[in-house]
Each structure stands twice: as structure tokens, then as C-alpha cells.
Amino acid sequence: MAPEPPGPRVFSRAIRSTPLPSPYLPPTSIDKYNGETKPELWLADFRLACQLGGARRDDQSIIRQLLLFLSDTARRWLEELPANQIYDWVDLVTVFEGNFKGTYIRPGNSWDLSKCKQKSGETLGEYARRFSKQHTELPHIPDHDVILAFVSGTTNRDLVRELGRNHPQTVDELMDVVANYAAGEEAVGAFFSYEGKNIKPSANDDEGPSRGPKKNKKKKKTRLFQREDLDDDLVAAMERKRPRGPP
């Protein structure tokens, strides 16, 4: 009696006895399956990679290699299945998908996107970038739901009024309005920040309800000026107005 060929017993004897094609290059770009991606999509990628390596019309040799591309957990599952359950590619997809369809991470939906809210202290530009990044991970959400999620998530009331006037119909139109509004908002903020740094206190700033030797304060501020910063005529005028001491 011929010895039992190596490989998981769930594969038929014919699969476990199939030689690899020659020449053949095993896939190098396929991550080991761990149950976190959609099973039928991963199997399709695995099959295509094997076909590009040389196993063009040989599903049995492709199935035989499957064990080498499974994580430890998935490999133990495959090795513990009853014997002779998989005879061809259709059997493999049925068994594989039946086990892992409840384990892989499913993409989010519009409900997940609606939970993306603008945080306290977060600028409109920062929120828009974070929202756009999350939206790219949820590509199948209708534009109407994306627009509604953004409007309900932002804390900028002026922008909401602007969107109400523009009525964007697509995500691209929404982001155009948001980008222009955010750019203007940041420009205004930068302008007033710059102006605030360059405003010098006037002489009247010392006047107020507080009590104290205000004249001394004014004299101290006058001393802060340097001659080279003032016009020569102004310096001369200041010198003439200084009270002279006793002779």
C-alpha cells in the first residue's frame, strides 16, 4: 500500500499528491491569512499570485500550498478538519469562507462616519483632514450621508450656514467649500495674531481706575526709549521740555 502523502487530511489524496509546476515561483507578496480580511478576497489574491508564479491552470497545486500561507491559528483549524472534504477550488472556497466569514473585520458604514466629531480646540482644517481620512476608509457611503455626517460633526456654525447657502451635492463640492472656508479662517487668524504682536501700548493705557503714582510710570516708560530710535528733532524737543533742576 502506498504511503499517505503529506499535507492536511482535509485535502483529497489527489491534491496532496500533486507536484508543483516547473518552473515555479512561490508568492512573496501575500500575507499569511489570519482571519481579519474577507476570506474570498484573500483566496482570490492568493490564487492569482500562484498563477503568476507558474501555476496557471493547476488549482490542485495551488490548494496544496495553502498551508504555508496561513497563520498558526488558521493552520491548526485546517489541520483539524475531517478528512477528504476539499477536492477542488469550489470546495476550498466553501469551507474557507464558511469558517472565516464571521471573523474578518468588516468595513464601517455611515454610522461609523457620523461618530467623527470636531474636537474641542481642533481647527476646521484639522477636523476636515481627519474626517477625509476616515471617509477614505469607508468608500461605499453615499455622498448625501457623507455630507450629513460632516455637517452634524462640525462645531463651526458659520460654515454650516455657508453650506446651507451653497447646497453641495457631492463630497468633492463639500470639500471645496470647506477647504476655501478653512483657508480664509486660518488667514484671518494669522492676520490678527500678527497684528496683536505688533500693537504697541498707547500712553492712555496707563490711565484707569487704579490708583498710584502714574507720573512716575510715565517717566519710566519715557526712559525706555532710545535716542537712536527717535528722530533728531523729536529728541531735541524732548530735551527742551525736560524740567531743569535748581541752579
Long-range contacts (C-beta under 8 A, 24 or more apart in sequence): 7-64, 7-67, 8-67, 8-78, 8-79, 8-81, 9-79, 9-81, 9-82, 9-83, 9-84, 10-78, 10-79, 10-81, 10-82, 10-83, 10-84, 10-85, 10-86, 10-95, 11-63, 11-64, 11-84, 11-86, 12-84, 12-86, 12-87, 13-84, 14-60, 14-87, 15-60, 15-63, 15-64, 15-86, 15-87, 16-64, 18-58, 18-60, 18-61, 18-64, 19-61, 20-55, 20-61, 20-64, 20-65, 21-54, 21-55, 21-56, 21-58, 21-61, 22-54, 23-54, 24-53, 24-54, 24-55, 25-53, 25-54, 26-50, 26-53, 26-65, 26-68, 27-52, 27-53, 27-69, 30-69, 32-69, 32-70, 32-71, 32-74, 33-69, 33-70, 33-71, 33-74, 33-100, 34-71, 34-73, 34-74, 35-71, 35-73, 35-74, 35-100, 35-103, 35-104, 36-103, 36-104, 36-105, 37-104, 37-105, 38-104, 39-96, 39-97, 39-99, 39-100, 39-101, 39-104, 40-93, 40-96, 40-97, 43-92, 43-93, 43-96, 43-97, 47-89, 59-88, 59-89, 60-88, 62-89, 63-88, 63-89, 63-92, 66-92, 74-100, 107-137, 107-138, 107-139, 107-140, 108-137, 108-138, 109-138, 109-141, 110-138, 110-141, 110-142, 110-145, 110-146, 110-149, 112-138, 113-138, 113-141, 113-145, 113-146, 113-149, 114-145, 114-148, 114-149, 114-152, 114-153, 116-149, 116-153, 117-153, 118-153, 118-154, 118-155, 118-156, 123-182, 123-185, 123-186, 124-154, 124-156, 124-159, 124-178, 124-181, 124-182, 124-185, 125-182, 125-183, 125-185, 125-186, 127-153, 127-154, 128-175, 128-178, 128-179, 128-182, 132-175, 135-171, 143-169, 143-170, 143-171, 143-174, 146-171, 146-174, 147-171, 147-174, 150-174, 150-178, 156-181
